[in-house]
Amino acid sequence: MSLFNGLKIEKIVADGDLDGLIAASILKSYFSNVETIFAHAAEIRNGNLDHIIDSKTAICDLPFHSNCGLYLDHHSTNKPKENELQKFR
C-alpha cells in the first residue's frame, strides 16, 4: 500500500532550492504526469499563487497553503497554524 493511494495530484509547487527540487523529484517519480512549478516562499505568503493552488496541488518546501492536497516540508518556520490545519483537513 502506498502513502499516496487515492491522492489526485496534478501540480507540484516547490521551492527552487535543493531540498525543494529533491522533494519535487521524488513526487514526480510517483505522479509522473504532473506540472511542476518552482516558486519562492514570498509568492505563497503574499497570495501570488492562490489562483493555482487547489486540492490537486502538492506543495514542497514552501509555506503551508490550506487549499493544497498534499504538503511536505521540514522547516519549523513553515509549520501550519492550528486554524490553517482545521481548514486543510
C-alpha positions as CSV (number, residue, x, y, z in Angstrom):
1,M,0.0,0.0,0.0
2,S,1.3,3.4,-0.9
3,L,1.2,6.6,1.2
4,F,-0.2,8.3,-1.9
5,N,-3.1,5.9,-2.7
6,G,-6.2,7.9,-3.5
7,L,-4.4,11.3,-4.0
8,K,-5.1,13.1,-7.2
9,I,-2.1,15.4,-7.7
10,E,-1.9,17.4,-11.0
11,K,0.6,20.1,-9.9
12,I,3.6,20.3,-7.7
13,V,4.6,23.7,-6.4
14,A,8.1,23.6,-4.9
15,D,10.8,25.9,-3.7
16,G,13.6,26.2,-6.2
17,D,16.4,25.3,-3.7
18,L,18.0,21.9,-3.4
19,D,15.5,20.3,-0.9
20,G,12.5,21.7,-2.9
21,L,14.0,20.2,-6.1
22,I,14.6,16.8,-4.5
23,A,11.1,16.7,-2.9
24,A,9.5,17.6,-6.2
25,S,11.6,15.0,-8.0
26,I,10.5,12.3,-5.6
27,L,6.9,13.2,-6.0
28,K,7.3,13.4,-9.8
29,S,8.6,9.8,-9.8
30,Y,5.2,8.8,-8.4
31,F,2.9,11.3,-10.1
32,S,4.7,11.3,-13.4
33,N,2.2,13.4,-15.5
34,V,2.1,16.5,-13.2
35,E,3.0,20.1,-13.9
36,T,5.9,21.3,-11.8
37,I,6.2,24.9,-10.8
38,F,9.2,26.3,-8.9
39,A,8.4,29.3,-6.6
40,H,9.6,31.3,-3.7
41,A,8.2,31.4,-0.2
42,A,7.1,35.0,-0.6
43,E,4.9,34.1,-3.6
44,I,2.9,31.8,-1.3
45,R,2.8,34.3,1.6
46,N,1.6,37.2,-0.5
47,G,-1.1,35.2,-2.3
48,N,0.5,35.3,-5.8
49,L,-0.1,31.6,-6.2
50,D,-3.6,31.4,-4.7
51,H,-5.1,31.0,-8.2
52,I,-3.2,27.8,-9.0
53,I,-3.2,26.0,-5.6
54,D,-6.1,23.6,-5.1
55,S,-6.8,20.1,-3.7
56,K,-4.8,18.6,-6.6
57,T,-1.7,20.6,-5.8
58,A,1.3,19.3,-3.8
59,I,3.4,21.9,-2.0
60,C,7.0,21.1,-1.2
61,D,9.4,23.0,0.9
62,L,7.3,26.2,1.0
63,P,4.9,27.8,3.5
64,F,1.7,25.9,4.1
65,H,-1.4,26.8,2.0
66,S,-4.7,25.4,3.2
67,N,-6.1,24.8,-0.3
68,C,-3.4,22.2,-1.2
69,G,-4.0,18.5,-1.3
70,L,-0.5,17.4,-0.1
71,Y,2.0,19.3,2.0
72,L,5.6,18.4,2.5
73,D,8.1,20.5,4.5
74,H,10.7,20.2,7.2
75,H,11.1,23.9,8.2
76,S,9.6,24.9,11.6
77,T,9.0,28.4,10.2
78,N,6.6,26.9,7.7
79,K,4.6,24.9,10.2
80,P,0.8,25.4,9.6
81,K,-1.1,27.2,12.3
82,E,-3.9,25.4,14.1
83,N,-6.6,27.3,12.2
84,E,-4.9,26.5,8.9
85,L,-4.9,22.8,9.8
86,Q,-8.6,22.9,10.5
87,K,-9.3,24.1,7.0
88,F,-6.9,21.6,5.5
89,R,-8.5,18.5,7.0
